[in-house]
Amino acid sequence: MTTYLITGASRGMGRALALELMRDAGVRVLGVARNKVALRKLEELAGSETYPGVFIAGNFDLTELDEDIFQDWLRPYLPLTGLVNNAGLLINEPFDSMDERKWKEIFEINLFTPVKLCKLLQNSFVRGGHIVNIGSMGGFQGSSKYNGLAAYSASKAALTGFSECLAEEWRNKGVGVNCLAMGAVQTEMLETAFPGYEAPINDEEAADFLKWFLTKGKRFFNGKVLPVALQNP
Ligand SMILES: NC(=O)c1ccc[n+]([C@@H]2O[C@H](COP(=O)([O-])OP(=O)(O)OC[C@H]3O[C@@H](n4cnc5c(N)ncnc54)[C@H](OP(=O)(O)O)[C@@H]3O)[C@@H](O)[C@H]2O)c1
């Protein structure tokens, strides 16, 4: 069975990607998030005519992870063919007022969680495995920058640098690492941060592309930071 671990599977792009992958029988999605009810809904959909794949719920707060419990949960489903570090946090607040606690909160989930998972899973991938880190155009060098997003954009910029470096460190393992710098996608995160803004694509359209990239992109890209945006820059 082909197994993918997706963080942030309870809503938005992570949920949509989980469902896209579950369209294939023979695929098992390990979906991690804090919202137990949302994960249970995915479990209920799995194995249906539309979604013949398997969904395994991992109800964890990734910023307060008990690594032993997490490893025990994961072990029966290893090895992984892919990992999508998708869980993220955006707080839109001017630099002058945002306190250090919020900076740390954002970096904890957007940067240190992917770092922690890659470290924990260093021997858990098939040869030919693929890690996709979900970055943002906000963290893409040379893109337009926006007020209120200093911490978020800095965390995503750090994730791009980490992705490029890990691809090199793991070249001999045969595990590819890429980072997708996503432009705006209509999700709860976007709606909360920028009420009224209409993104050019929704989470299902994004998931369609993410599925292709996760399952096929490793043949074409490694150590790359790819802007996935219709504009900017
Ligand atoms: N939407 C956009 O326009 C856009 C643009 C560029 C990049 N991105 C990036 O794309 C990714 C997905 O974004 P989205 O718009 O789909 O966001 P979203 O709708 O807010 O979903 C975020 C997901 O992350 C999970 N999550 C957050 N903190 C977590 C924690 N401590 N432990 C476990 N899971 C946690 C949430 O699940 P629970 O709350 O259930 O834990 C949720 O499933 C993020 O990394 C975001 O920065 C989004």
The ligand as an ORCA input file, in Angstrom:
! r2SCAN-3c Opt
* xyz 0 1
  N      -4.684     29.564      1.933
  C      -3.735     30.287      1.385
  O      -3.985     31.272      0.695
  C      -2.288     29.887      1.553
  C      -1.323     30.543      0.788
  C       0.002     30.188      0.920
  C       0.358     29.173      1.792
  N      -0.587     28.550      2.532
  C      -0.149     27.477      3.442
  O      -0.843     26.301      3.116
  C      -0.994     25.484      4.281
  C      -2.463     25.120      4.445
  O      -3.188     26.316      4.546
  P      -4.791     26.411      4.576
  O      -5.133     27.705      3.961
  O      -5.392     25.154      4.096
  O      -4.978     26.575      6.164
  P      -6.165     26.222      7.171
  O      -7.456     26.105      6.452
  O      -6.062     27.205      8.286
  O      -5.708     24.782      7.713
  C      -4.584     24.670      8.514
  C      -4.444     23.235      8.948
  O      -3.312     23.140      9.840
  C      -3.694     22.403     10.977
  N      -2.911     22.802     12.151
  C      -2.645     24.052     12.562
  N      -1.973     24.019     13.732
  C      -1.794     22.716     14.043
  C      -1.188     22.037     15.124
  N      -0.623     22.707     16.145
  N      -1.177     20.684     15.155
  C      -1.770     19.991     14.139
  N      -2.361     20.590     13.067
  C      -2.385     21.924     13.039
  C      -5.189     22.712     11.149
  O      -5.839     21.667     11.844
  P      -6.416     21.751     13.354
  O      -6.837     23.158     13.605
  O      -7.535     20.755     13.332
  O      -5.281     21.302     14.191
  C      -5.657     22.729      9.702
  O      -5.973     21.419      9.277
  C      -0.430     26.309      5.438
  O       0.888     25.921      5.697
  C      -0.455     27.731      4.885
  O       0.501     28.560      5.508
  C      -1.906     28.879      2.449
*
